[in-house]
């Protein structure tokens, strides 16, 4: 028992150290995320804070009143308890208010994109870590051959991770089938030769149709001229009164 205790103590020390490392890594990731978030939102925060300080200085407000006025104005709430009273402050507000509203829209848009990206990354992690089941294989087997090919798995993962659209993949598959004239699942020189031969047939068929139409026009023109000649001859043989 005494010989086992040092091993247990070493195992506990290793586990504690691993937990500490995981906690440090989480803190680092959180700090990095907040750093990039602040850096991303800084183009919106800077004009708002600078404008709020200028408004507070012109109106002789406290700095927190300037921040309060900036937030209320940027969010288009507008309680009206603080408003510019000096003429030069009103002129500054004409420029500051649209910039402030635009900056708040920029911040909210980036924040919404950041939240959506975080949810998408969490969903992608679940997809990477999940195990396949029999029901999943049946869902992935699009050609119903009892097995999931590499192409079927990649297609499912790309659609599930929302990297591509299912309609786009269907259109690409239809285009590949159109180019694969031999139907062997590959695009080769033989497929290109068959396509060229088909185009030549279409062109020759169009030429034959144009020639046939031209002949019909000639026949119609000959018939018309024949009828006109016949009518003119009949009129010439009629006795004059």
Protein Blocks (a to p, Z undefined) as FASTA:
>chain_A
ZZmmmmmmmmmmmmmmmmmmmmmmmmmmmmmmmmmmmmmmmmmmmmmmmmmmmmmmmnop
afklmmmmmmmmmnononolaccfbfklmmmmmmmmmmmmmmmmmmmmmmmmmmmmmmmm
mmmmmmmmpccdfklmmmmmmnonopacfklmmmmmmmmnomacfklmmmmmmmmmmmmm
nonopacfklmmmmmmmmmmmmmmmmmmmmmmmmmmmmmmmmmmmmmmmmmmmmmmpccZ
Z
